[in-house]
């Protein structure tokens, strides 16, 4: 199989090295890797140069400013499509991933899915064994949406709500993640990794990236649904995820500010009551994972 892997890097080249090494350990396939650096420190960029020097499969795209997550991935997609036009399947996402030695084989076994669906979301497992997909199977209630608005009303309130959520998780947590064993069409897959196939690039040249950080799951889900397509979750394709390698470097309040900006963009498309702009059905994606991870919840949801 000819597979492309695009990831963003921001001051954590050690994770990038682990991801590259584990993916290239998959034998019998042609793999092209594009690492997009969002203006890391010089010493971190040098580590990336060392990685590229050790592996001919690795290419670097060094940006002169930090453009954010999906916008950074788009820079890598443009580079890969220009320089490796023969690659029709792309793995896009974080750099804090670890791939098993049969990971690419598991994609090959499910290639028919990538002919039918533009985006396949894999099973993503944290170091403590938590499965992060399916992120959103259907939708959420207006009550939870109100809680999101409260969360982003003020940072102090957000901190209090996060602490309370840690003690009420047994009764307030979404049930979607409990369905990780079941393949299905979903509204959204976890934003840390996606597989894009030929059907995606038949309709789009890149990912929709209206925010700097956070909310990517909703915007990709909406991007494909606007064309009458959907994201498919496939648990037999599995990845290990360190979780929060980049976001964890941000101060808690700075991460919350980024998330609040994303939430304001999200509210332009999803209203709590009534139809969103454009008259489409209000799908109200559940974004609990984004809220918990930025304020240091003990589990990355």
NORNOR-V84550 format. One record per backbone hydrogen bond with DSSP energy under -1.0 kcal/mol. NH is the residue of the N-H (numbers start at 0). CO is the residue of the C=O. If there is no record, write none. Layout:
<<NH & CO> <NH & CO>>
This chain:
<<2 & 29> <3 & 88> <4 & 31> <5 & 90> <6 & 33> <8 & 35> <14 & 11> <15 & 11> <16 & 12> <17 & 13> <18 & 14> <19 & 15> <20 & 16> <21 & 17> <22 & 18> <23 & 19> <25 & 22> <29 & 0> <31 & 2> <32 & 56> <33 & 4> <34 & 58> <35 & 6> <36 & 60> <37 & 8> <38 & 36> <44 & 40> <45 & 41> <46 & 42> <47 & 43> <48 & 44> <49 & 45> <50 & 46> <51 & 47> <52 & 48> <53 & 49> <54 & 50> <57 & 54> <58 & 32> <60 & 34> <62 & 36> <68 & 211> <71 & 67> <72 & 68> <73 & 69> <74 & 70> <75 & 71> <76 & 72> <77 & 73> <78 & 74> <79 & 75> <80 & 76> <81 & 77> <82 & 78> <83 & 79> <86 & 83> <89 & 195> <90 & 3> <91 & 193> <92 & 5> <93 & 191> <97 & 239> <102 & 99> <105 & 101> <106 & 102> <107 & 103> <108 & 104> <109 & 106> <110 & 107> <112 & 109> <115 & 111> <116 & 112> <119 & 194> <120 & 231> <122 & 236> <124 & 238> <125 & 129> <128 & 125> <131 & 123> <135 & 187> <144 & 140> <145 & 141> <146 & 142> <147 & 143> <148 & 144> <149 & 145> <150 & 146> <151 & 147> <152 & 149> <157 & 153> <158 & 154> <159 & 155> <160 & 156> <161 & 157> <162 & 158> <163 & 159> <164 & 160> <165 & 161> <166 & 163> <167 & 163> <170 & 167> <171 & 167> <172 & 168> <177 & 174> <178 & 175> <179 & 176> <181 & 178> <183 & 232> <185 & 230> <186 & 135> <187 & 135> <192 & 189> <193 & 91> <194 & 119> <195 & 89> <196 & 117> <200 & 196> <201 & 197> <202 & 199> <203 & 199> <218 & 214> <219 & 215> <220 & 216> <221 & 217> <222 & 218> <223 & 219> <224 & 220> <225 & 221> <226 & 223> <227 & 224> <228 & 223> <231 & 118> <232 & 183> <233 & 120> <236 & 233> <238 & 122> <239 & 97> <240 & 124> <241 & 95> <247 & 243> <248 & 245> <249 & 246> <254 & 250> <255 & 251> <256 & 252> <257 & 253> <258 & 254> <259 & 255> <260 & 256> <261 & 257> <262 & 258> <263 & 259> <264 & 260> <265 & 261> <266 & 262> <267 & 264> <268 & 265> <269 & 265> <278 & 275> <290 & 286> <291 & 287> <292 & 288> <293 & 289> <295 & 292> <296 & 291>>
